[in-house]
Amino acid sequence: MTDQSRSASAPGEKILSLRNVSKRFGAVSALTDIDLDIFAGEVVALVGDNGAGKSTLIKILAGVYQPTAGTIEFNGREVALDDPGAALGIGIATVFQDLALCENLDVVANLFLGHELSPLRLDEVQMEVRAWTLLKELAARIPSVREPVASLSGGQRQTVAIARSLLLNPKIIMLDEPTAALGVAQTAEVLNLIERVRERGLGVVIISHNMEDVRAVADRIVVLRLGRNNGVFTPEASNQELVAAITGATENAVSRRQERKTAETPHPEQHP
Amino acid sequence: MSENDSSQMPALDRSDARVRNDDGLSGAVRAFIDRVRAGDLGMLPVVVGLVLISVVFSALNPIFLAPNNLVNLLFDCATVGIISLGIVCVLLLGEIDLSVGSMSGFASAVVGVLWVNMGWPVAGAIAVAILAGVLVGAIYAFLFNRLGMPSFIASLSGLLAILGMQLYILGPTGSINLPYASPLVSFGQTMIMPAWLSQSLALVPGVVLILTGLSTMRRRRQANLTAQPMTNLVVKAVVLTALLEFAVYYLNQGRGVPWMFGFFVLLVVLLNYALTRTKWGRSMFAVGGNREAARRSGINVRRIYTSAFLLCSTLSAIGGVLSASRLASSSQQAGTGDINLNAIAAAVIGGTSLFGGRGSAYSALLGIIVIQAISNGLTLLNLSSSLRYMITGGVLAIAVIVDSLARRSRVSHGRA
């Protein structure tokens, strides 16, 4: 079921490598012996059911949680990601599902938060110019960068969060459900953006429940199930294969539903 | 309405047609009205409060607005105002320090005991008092960061413990008079700026406003961003200068502007710069607004909390030293009574939110003027302290209610 040949032949050097990473919250094992490699210039999609441990894994790589066991290597050297600052420092940027923006600050302040230009005499003009340039590159529709983030819509906030992660020229960017709150056009923009980031030679990790989006951009699909590795697929893998890996059975809710549908409608092509 | 040439490429920040751009003077006024409606009250409560207070108290007792009474008012403002400045720092993070009164009382007792009773040089005594403030702030920061103790409880126990220390070092006599002829006491009671100096200092804010405004305007134009129009800048500077010059002129009809008040204003300006123009200040607002987001942006959140607690206790110690010089004594009463609440109320009335993430250094300055004006006016009416406490308590309640309502309105208007 696993397809390791893909990862071995992937272009670019190995940036990040996880070996036997585990995380326990009290009695609950959120992650058990996770192995994961991320190469430069590829998009890795992390898929799995709710509670499979995707967000926990991302949070470990972002330095929000510390793993209970296992090693993390970055550019061949073992690293300890003790806090978010450490992860950002070595070049792992994260866009969290809950975005983590400061609603009382404006867009510019949020983009540069923690990395302001000239710390003792903030260079507001330069920061505003760079904010506008970056948002233009992302074709983002933000009405004003001087409004507090509280006044922006969900999609606009997502854009601000992605823009912020790119500002520091990271080596790896991780996106937790980047398209969940977006409209059709904005989703396409974000997918374009992900491809542009990949072309720049960054490693991209995305978490998504949307198989269509995953297939559209991912070079490799890593499936987690109940906190364990449960196979690595290429985007060419069939839906049944993916769903089986995600749910852990060939006979599952999704396949049963599909069978029932085909049984009810003998001519699906005539369906309105 | 836009002042861009149609031939020219639109400025970077004006390419979105959906946004109404408030340029020019009328635009500035309209933007202000919009902000107030949305619950972003800014300095409005202070202005309304001051007008009300002046009208009511000067009707009841004309002495209230006499220049020399206002000079006294400014002397009193400086001591509690500096404490309130510290409160602004902790409130910005959504925390509180309830022991600022005790801290200031303890600092004044340290100065009295070391300087008068033990014969230390006055500078050494002041240094020890301020160091005590730093130490107490460090303890609160440790309790908060490492042991997770809510600042409310930590400082509540601190209130009692520090008061105990104050009573302990003062001993059975309970009160120490400071030498009246010393520079410290005259700083708190008689030292006044010469008229020419205060008049010229009143020009400084307007000039600085024009100069920085011009340089920002030039840099924004160069970067293809819109800049505020010249008229706005000039009007702002002229109005500000006129107000300040009039105030200083009026005070100079009496004794003049106290040096101690000048020192307080200097601290306010410094803190305002630090809060608005440095990375530290940005981090303060970020931690107050969304602690987790700040942490994930790589801000050292613990260090920010530590800096705020340190600043608050240190500033209250400085305020305590100044109140000793103001009263020419260190006593068991110093720092007790309404000092705590006055300092907190001043910050809140001036526009610093109790919920964190909103506020400014100027709120301490403006808020304390309101609070001291009320207290001064009530004293002039010969009201007993029982009534004064009740009225001040009521004013604090009103200030907090205004803050809460404004916050609710901000949330529903998307201003957080």
Interface residues (C-beta under 8 A of the other chain):
Chain A: A62 V64 D83 P84 G85 L88 G89 T94 F96 L99 A100 L101 C102 E103 N104 L105 A109 L113 G114 H115 E116 P119 L120 R121 L122 E124 V125 Q126 E128 V129 W132 T133 K136 R141 I142 P143 S144 V145 R146 P148 V149 A150 S151 L152 R164
Chain B: L12 D13 D16 R18 V19 T216 R219 R220 A223 N224 L225 R277 T278 K279 W280 R282 S283 F285 A286 G288 G289 N290 E292 A293 A294 R295 R296 S297 G298 I299 N300 G357 R358 R410 V411 H413 G414 R415 A416
